[in-house]
Amino acid sequence: MSQRASSAGNLATEMLSKGDPGEVTRVFQRSVYIRAKHDFILLLWGKLRSPMTINIEGSPIAGKRIKVGELCSLSAVAIGLGTLEIDLRRAEVFRSALLDAREITLPKGSVLARGVATLKSLYEVTPTGPTLASDQALRTFVEETLVPFADGDGEVIFSPARYLPLIGRGGGFTPAGDDFVGGIVTTFNYVARCRGTRQVLIPRALIWSRTVPESATILSHSAAGNVDEVLERLILASTGSRVRFYDELMAFAQRGHTSGIDTSLGVMLCEAALAQVEGEPGALRKCLDAFWTP
């Protein structure tokens, strides 16, 4: 059986060009994770593009025929997986716009606080039980890392050890703590790349044993600016002088069980902390009050 790829992420195409064999590690109804050495490719029967994704046309067969542990062949022209061959020769390459530098305009604290209040309301109605919002690890990180940074301690944000207690915490395929850290670090590093300043580095070796390998890989790629197009739109809208970025926030917040909410919270709080560092007193506090005040 043959199907055609409509899009291939830049990271995925780089991996495919190496020709290393792959192994299926996760199978969902419309997607498959393939591991090749120390990285992953995501096969997706859908339109959401990301740097590590191969978007495939035709009917999804992931949850019906593909099994965890299956081996596959990878090359720049095709992926062979059992009786399935995915033709890559006409696939358009997707590359995240967060890799490009541009002028940054951070939102006002009051604008971000409204976004945070929206996320709080989404946490309150989620049917998945206890969420990151009630996790003491989140409050500790905020009070001992984000608040001091916003108040002028420029070094605290760069310590990898401060992020580790959040890694692997919470439910979901990608744990809630991973998603929140991803939102923080992705946003911080995007702003830093645009302005030529220091970035946050969390070595993958430190988080590999704390969470599932796929989540550790996604977090590492996101920190470097390789994100999917929906997260990309949220960060570009909220740092590009678009005061009304709530449409993008709501679109991303709907992802997964709470993955979109957790990541979005990291984005909003990071931008508030940066806005405070850059001269808006109380920007972060406005968001925290909106989030934790009954």
Helices and strands as residue ranges (DSSP letters): E 2-9, H 10-18, E 22-27, E 31-36, E 39-44, E 53-56, H 62-65, E 71-74, E 78-81, E 84-87, E 92-94, G 97-99, H 109-125, G 132-134, H 136-141, I 142-146, H 147-150, G 156-158, G 160-162, G 164-166, H 176-195, H 204-207, H 213-223, H 229-238, H 246-253, H 259-277, H 283-292
